[in-house]
Amino acid sequence: MPSILITGGNRGLGFEFAKQYAADGWRVYAVCRDPSNASDLLRLAETREGLLEVLAST
């Protein structure tokens, strides 16, 4: 399974890329500053059955 790391995954192009790659079956690691404030991204991760993981940037 291919995988991808996306920075700025909680909004804009990063969020759209995360959605599209996960929908195509890629393993997506979406990075954002504060995952607790990334409600749309967290909701998407729940629907993608383990294909999308949300990570905090440091």
C-alpha positions in Angstrom: 0.0 0.0 0.0 1.5 3.4 -0.9 1.7 6.0 1.7 2.1 9.8 1.9 2.9 12.5 4.4 0.8 15.7 4.1 1.7 18.8 6.0 -1.1 21.3 6.7 -3.6 18.5 6.5 -6.4 20.2 8.4 -7.4 22.8 5.9 -7.2 24.0 2.3 -5.2 22.0 -0.2 -3.7 19.8 2.5 -7.1 18.7 3.6 -8.3 18.1 0.1 -5.2 16.0 -0.7 -5.7 13.9 2.5 -9.3 13.2 1.4 -8.4 12.3 -2.1 -5.4 10.1 -1.3 -7.3 8.2 1.5 -10.3 7.7 -0.9 -7.8 6.1 -3.4 -6.6 3.7 -0.7 -3.3 5.3 0.2 -2.1 5.3 3.8 -2.2 9.0 4.7 -0.2 10.7 7.5 -1.8 14.2 7.9 0.2 16.6 10.0 -1.3 19.8 11.6 -0.3 22.1 14.4 -3.1 21.2 16.8 -5.0 18.1 16.0 -7.6 18.9 18.8 -8.7 21.8 16.6 -8.8 19.8 13.4 -12.4 18.5 13.7 -13.0 18.0 10.0 -9.7 16.1 9.6 -10.4 13.9 12.7 -13.9 13.1 11.4 -12.4 12.1 8.0 -9.9 9.9 9.8 -12.8 8.1 11.6 -14.5 7.3 8.2 -11.3 6.1 6.5 -10.9 2.9 8.6 -7.3 3.3 9.6 -6.1 4.8 6.3 -5.7 8.3 7.7 -3.6 9.1 10.8 -3.6 12.6 12.2 -0.3 13.8 13.7 0.8 16.9 15.5 3.7 18.9 14.2 6.4 19.8 16.6 
